[in-house]
Amino acid sequence: MLTQKKIRTNILLVFGILVLLNLVGDKIFFRLDFTADQRYSLSDATKSILKNLDEPVTVTAYFSEDLPPDIAKVRQDFRDLLIEYGSYSDGMVVYEFINPNEDQESEMKAQQNGIRPIMINVRERDQVKQQRAYLGAVIELGDKREVIPFIQPGAAMEFALSSNIKKLSVDNKPTVAFLQGHGEPTLEAQQEVVKSLSVMYKVDTLTFDENRGVPATINTVAVIAPTDSIPDYVFKHLDNFLARGGNLLVTVQNVKDDLTTARLEPISTGLSDWLKSKGLKIGKDVLIDNNCGSIMVRQQQGIFTMNTPVKFPYLPIITNFTKHPITEGLESVILPFSTTIELAPVDTSVFMVPLAVSSDISGTRALPLTFNINKQWRKYDFGKSALPVAVALEGIISGDTKSKMVVFSCGNFAVNGVGDKAQQLQPDNVSFLVNSVDWLSDDTGLIELRTKGVSSRPIDPSLEESTKTIIKYVNFLLPILLIILYGVYRAQMRRKKRNKIKSTEYVK
């Protein structure tokens, strides 16, 4: 029997346990993460950066309050992330949250610090109104600072925070040099790639002459889509660079496209012949893939002329990636007018990995060719599958020192262009190239964080429409059906229990 004394004792005991758990939880932070990509767990790279901090890092988070639940979750996730950073850094990361919408002074301070507002729709009293919202942060270490102007919901939050902390804490960045002088795109034409790389590296250009090779200060050389003939001395300098342990990124542009004349012509620069000596045969054809992008075509519909999207197999969408640090988190990459890569090793000491391959319904077409935009493609038009389009090499590639290379059989997949021809790139296109530079240049492991975020899981585009419809309805109806079945089962069990009680005869 419970007495009043025992009840008071139990209440005090429970209260004491709760207080103790809160005190322990304040000192020791942990949580269980059951997500497939460990989205809510700090990576080893982040932990290493935090443990090596010599000075405190201050994070001032400018986040609006009273936001819609899907956006407010960003604020909570960022706070949880900062709590973990503080715990793993032994208090070297301190933070505060400021609501810029609280008063005009706070809002002005946020904007002066580089935090840009966004307009969101908020429902209030059955009306939708627009509200100015802030989701950004300022990171400071000593007299240096970096700004995250806007944290996109679902973005790689840990990468943004960790890379900026490393950027502040490291004085000498590795140098990545882009080769120029043979028709390669300028740095201005690769603005998205350069912007991403500038966080972790010093980005520079490089030109060769017969006597001047790669300076010792350069860690990685990028050869992006040359279109002019390359002199032999350039390949000699690249061989010497690899021989001393340098790392090389190459994107090959073997196809010249002209949509106005519907012609595809081959390009010869000498780069393919040099890569053949490394065990890679770059195709002299063009890749076609059933899993592809579309182009807008003007078509006559009765008395109207309309722009209609038409599937164009010369714009393959690559979704088959080998598990590798470079491809971690990638969903799809568009490789327009790509060729293929055949692996033909010339030295067993070089380890080769196909990073990405075409779909199961793909093929090649010999160059030169004239294409028909309105062609109705059938499966028998392709005839091949899983053709490599990107390869990573590691080992004794040249000389007697280990080095790394990444080769793509499409040159301009991560090039924005300049002027009126500049275009926004698909995020994974940029990530594919930048991840490659990270793998070649950075040994901290931050590469795995760049694409760590909310992943898209679309239905396989190669499936028939009827199959896609069935999958959608099963996903929608199956949980409802299971709940109904469980309810029926519970009802039957309770009915049996009541009937059993009613049928039981009690002896007086």
Buried (B, 14 or more C-beta within 10 A) or exposed (E): EEEEEEEEEEEEEEEEEEEEEEEEEEEEEEEEEEEEBEBBBBBEBBBBBBEEBEEEBBBBBBBBEEBEEEBBEBBEBBEBBBBBBBBBBEEBBBBEBBBBBEEEEBBEBBBEBBBEBBEBEBEEEEEEEEBEBBBBBBBBBEEEBBBBBBBEBBBBBBBBBBBBBBBBBEEEBBBBBBBBBBBBBBBEBBBBBBEBBEBBBBBEEBEBEEEEBBEEEBBBBBBBBBBEEBBEBBBBBBBBBBBEEBBBBBBBBBBBBEEEEEBBEBBEBBBBEBBBEBBBEBBBBBBBBBBBBEBEEEEEEEEEEEEEEBBBBBBBBBBBBBEBEBBBBBBBBBBBBBBBBBEEBEEEEBEBBBBBBBBBBBBBBEBEBEBEEEEEBEEEBBEBBEBBBBBBBBBBBBBEEEBBBBBBBBBBBBBBBEEEEEEEBBBBBBBBBBBBBBBBBBEBBBBBBBBBBEBEEEEEEEEEEEEBEEEEEEEEEEEEEEEEEEEEEEEEEEEEEEEEEEEEEEEE
